[in-house]
Amino acid sequence: MEYPVKFRSKVARITAPLLLSPLVAVANVSPEAQNTADYAVKRYETAMTDTLAELVKFKTVAREDLPLEKNPEFTGFKSTLCGTARDLGLECEDHGYVVIVALGQGEEKIGIVTHGDVQPANPAKWKKSPFELDRTSEPGKLIARGSEDDKGPIATALYAMKAIKDKGVPMQRRVELIVYLAEESDWGPLEAFLKDYDMPAYNITIDANYPVVTAEKGWSEVRATFADAAVADKNKPYLSEFHGGYFRSQVPDEAHASIVNPTAELEKAIRARAAAHPQVKFEFAQNDGVLQITARGVATHSSEPEHGINAIAFLADALGNQDWPANAAGAMVRYINDLVGTGIVAEQFGDIAYRDDFMGPMTGALTMVKADDKGLTSHLNLRRPTGKSAELLDKQIRSALDNWQKQTGIQMAEVGVHLGEPYRADDAPQVEPLLKVFRHFTGIKDAGPVSIGGSTNAKLLPNAVSFGPSMPGKAYTGHSEHEFITVDQLRLNLKMYTAMMIEIANL
């Protein structure tokens, strides 16, 4: 799930009070939608939160050593999801990587698309286990991995469907909640499933932002690998280690460097440069003649790097005064400082930077620097809007890398470039009805379509747009080490999802 590029500043000032006080409706939804939404909150808010607590217990993180069908975390999650759905009187079908929960019997249908897998979490960075719903550490917040991305929306959708069933609301279209289980790691199984799936006429993902997301940037990446090389003079200072980050869609909050043969003057210079970045916490320690430096920033989703503090980028910057020997670690630091820097719009990377009037700028975030069997590899996550062809961008990326290698005399062992396509659904017929629901329940009269920085499964479905669960103007917490959804937001989502299903099913 990603964050709107436009609309952010205008609504940020008014969003918080909207969640806490009743509002005069500015656009009407049907009486059935309003009444059922109110009933859903009154009758099922507690049950919804308890179900969220059950769902987040499962560590549904992809594992290379264990396929999904044999992973007890995923099988347990699916069993709990289907068991809950059936207890609520809903249909549930397990298709392996996809679980479908359904309500109604109409020949036509709407698809509500979400996912049940989550990103890894570092337990040391959480007050309680990331796989336990923490309702007490920060009053008003429900803290857990998946609380916002995307188990909170799953629990909300279940009880929206239950409330509609209880009230016997007439529905012209069948509602299918489509829960995919590898959104964070592999879209292939979903693409295979969709080949034989009877596609709904209207598709809405609940894995992004409000008001309505009609455009998503393309998930892209530049990988640069440096093979390790011998250091010519091992009596002089050199970098023996440089690494950071956990996964490829998170701005990292931690990075590490080790310096062999540090001098007092070198350490003083690095400390002085680090002090220029008070937003980053730097830790220095001497161990057997090796200076170890740790940088601690703020993790966030890599689609919204403006909300994070990139530990890798700022650690490289702190090391930037020294002309390091070009072993893997030294070459990596030079590359990062020369072509990436601490900015977030790729302005140093040759001519690749650009922007779209609606979708905003291409953003860039270093997400990992990690040793592998080829050497030391960095992952630069780009989110590209419309406005520049993939062919031109690929050419500009490779030109920047070639020029840098010629200028520095440092050769990369391997370069990888992946450019995902931006997605737009400006004319999807459900946009205006969804905006009507959002305006009605929030009072934001001029709410309009927005663009986000990244990638949801909407790209794989016809006429798909996204509707929540995150409010505009709020930093998205999914993929961070402090993921949460507020009690107020979960309640508001239940109202809006209930009304949304009724309005769209009866278009």
Secondary structure, DSSP 8 states (H G I E B T S, - for coil): ---BSSSHHHHHHHHHHHHHS----SS---HHHHHHHHHHHHHHHHHHHHHHHHHHTS----BTTB-GGG-HHHHHHHHHHHHHHHHTT-EEEE-SSEEEEEE---SEEEEEEEE-------GGGSSS-TTS-B-SSSTTEEESTTTTTTHHHHHHHHHHHHHHHHHT---SEEEEEEEES-TTT--HHHHHHHHSS---SEEEE-SEESSEEEEE-EEEEEEEEE-----S-TTS-EEEEEEE-SSTTEE-SEEEEEEES--HHHHHHHHHHHHT-TTSEEEEEEETTEEEEEEE-B-EETT-GGGSB-HHHHHHHHTTTS----SHHHHHHHHIIIIITT-SS-TTSTT---EETTTEE-EEEEEEEEEETTEEEEEEEEEE-SSS-HHHHHHHHHHHHHHHHHHH----SEEEEEE---EE-TT-TTHHHHHHHHHHHH--TT--EEEESS--GGGGSTTEEE--EE-TTS---TTSSS-EEEHHHHHHHHHHHHHHHHHHHT-
